[in-house]
Amino acid sequence: MKLIARMALEPGMIIGEDVYSYQNTLVVKENTVVDKKLIQKLARYSVMCVSVKEQEDMAVTRYERIRLSSSFKQFEKEYNNNLKAYQYMIDDFLNNKTPVNPTFLLQIHDNINKYAGSGEQLLDMLYHLLPGEDNLTYAYCLNSALIANVFGSWLSLSEDELKTLTLCGFFYDIGKLRLPDRLIWKQEKLNDFEYNWMKTHTTLGYDLLKDQDFNDHIKNCTLFHHERCDGSGYPQNRKGDGIDRFSKYIAIVDTYAAMTSAKTCHCSLTPFQVIRNFEKQGFEKYDTIVLKLILKKIAEAQLGRHVRLSDGTEADVVLINEEKLSSPIVKEGERIIDLAAHPELDISIIL
């Protein structure tokens, strides 16, 4: 809402709050549509200013409210400007072999991050972005760098380690830029040939960076970000300590980014559905301690949210289940629902 002078009122505006006279008499009710008679009435009661609703006040869903907010619009503008700069630098590297200055990449991160407020708010902003079809892979890499920095800060990494992890986020999927978009962003399930072709992005990325003057963790992340601690990953089926520590971090970043990527339309997964997908995959695939810490932070960021359950019930998230992070305790009026005790229910949308 915004407060405006009576003289600035225009027909069609909607009153945001009840308007009272100096004698405390109700003059106009909230949600009344402004017309000429209403403006005249306000003048008779000597009302100088009133609150009127803005677009975001009339939004129905959280998605709409965030997309319409002035803070998001400012974030989106800064994001898009820096995405172009990132794309230009990476294309110059790929096409002309011009070295990428890590300092410039970290500045891109900082330019965007300062408009987010906190790590939790940054993840929320990224979730509501709608990238263009012509820069999906670049946007995915940029998002991964931003997400990596958030996760790294949650893990209390040192300043130098945090910079390294952020740069890993910028570079680890660079091999995908050597593959066609029709393969990378295919909506249907990949066939065996396509899947094996897709997997080459790890070695393609490593070949691009192996002779560059980069930290070894950054180079390793291009090759090992699809390795899994239980040995089920690729390209070398490495296990546990055989996987670079930063590659383990990026494996979580990449999986999270994939599940929250809008691609060409808004992603429907809620944060709790993202957590549930990690739980289904099995914690043994990732660094368990690191993954649980990150998922707990994601879950805790949803406390107080108003949600709709899969059966249509609307409720508020009031408590996180430590043993089943994807199934919080919610409250509908006076009724308490422990979703961990109701596996048939999940949170379908955050309102």
Secondary structure, DSSP 8 states (H G I E B T S, - for coil): -EEEEGGG--TT-BB-S-EE-TT--EEE-TT-B--HHHHHHHHHTT--EEEE--GGGG-SSHHHHHHHSHHHHHHHHHHHHHHHHHHHHHHHHHHH-----HHHHHHHHHHHHTTT-SHHHHHHHHHT----GGGHHHHHHHHHHHHHHHHHHHTT--HHHHHHHHHHHHHTTGGGGGS-HHHHT-SS---HHHHHHHHTHHHHHHHHHTTSS--HHHHHHHHHTT--TTS--SSS---GGGS-HHHHHHHHHHHHHHHH--TTS-----HHHHHHHHHHH-GGGS-HHHHHHHHHHHHHTTTT-EEEETTS-EEEEEE--SS-TTS-EEEETTEEEEGGG-TT--EEEE-
